[in-house]
């Protein structure tokens, strides 16, 4: 199951958190997929900006306590968002 859906239009990449059953909580799998998607956006010269979106009623409930990410992976995700060479809007 894919937890991050990527779409794009006119230089804007939209990364959609797609795990509404747990309110898009940051599981190890979701963090891994989001990091991969951000890296792909950073490497794609056609992407000028990244929008983070969600499915369901909640953007993100925080860490998934049933399948928590490794603390280093979580910190890495935050650093990658800040350091991405393109604007990120959530």
C-alpha positions in Angstrom: 0.0 0.0 0.0 1.3 3.4 -0.9 1.1 6.0 1.9 2.3 9.0 -0.2 0.6 9.9 -3.5 2.5 12.2 -5.8 0.8 14.4 -8.4 2.2 17.3 -10.4 1.0 20.2 -12.4 2.8 23.3 -13.8 6.0 22.8 -11.7 4.1 22.1 -8.4 4.5 18.6 -6.9 1.8 17.6 -4.5 2.6 14.9 -2.0 -0.5 13.6 -0.3 -0.4 11.8 3.0 -2.8 8.9 2.3 -3.4 7.0 5.5 -6.7 8.3 6.8 -7.5 5.2 8.9 -4.9 6.4 11.4 -5.3 10.1 10.7 -2.1 10.2 8.6 0.0 9.5 11.7 3.7 9.4 11.0 4.5 5.7 11.0 7.9 4.3 10.0 6.6 3.4 6.6 5.0 6.8 6.0 8.1 8.7 7.1 10.2 6.5 4.7 7.9 7.1 1.8 7.7 10.8 2.4 11.5 11.1 2.6 11.8 9.2 -0.7 9.2 11.5 -2.3 10.9 14.6 -1.1 14.3 13.4 -2.4 12.7 12.7 -5.8 11.2 16.2 -5.8 14.6 17.7 -4.9 16.2 15.9 -7.8 13.5 16.7 -10.4 14.4 19.9 -12.3 10.8 20.3 -13.4 9.5 20.7 -9.8 9.7 24.3 -8.5 7.7 23.8 -5.3 6.2 21.1 -3.1 2.8 21.1 -1.5 2.0 18.7 1.3 -1.6 17.6 1.4 -3.7 15.0 3.1 -6.7 12.6 2.7 -9.3 12.3 5.4 -10.3 14.8 8.0 -6.9 15.3 9.7 -3.6 16.5 8.1 -1.4 14.6 10.5 -2.1 13.3 14.0 1.7 13.2 14.9 3.8 10.1 15.5 2.1 6.7 15.0 2.5 5.1 18.4 1.7 1.7 17.0 4.4 1.8 14.4 6.7 4.7 15.4 9.5 5.9 13.1 13.0 5.7 14.3 13.8 9.0 16.0 16.7 9.6 13.6 14.4 9.0 10.6 11.9 11.5 12.1 14.5 14.1 12.7 15.9 13.4 9.2 12.5 14.1 7.7 12.2 17.5 9.4 15.7 18.4 8.3 15.0 17.4 4.7 11.9 19.5 4.6 13.8 22.6 5.9 16.8 22.0 3.6 14.8 21.2 0.4 16.0 23.5 -2.3 12.4 24.3 -3.2 9.6 25.9 -1.2 7.5 23.4 0.8 3.9 24.4 1.7 1.7 22.4 4.0 
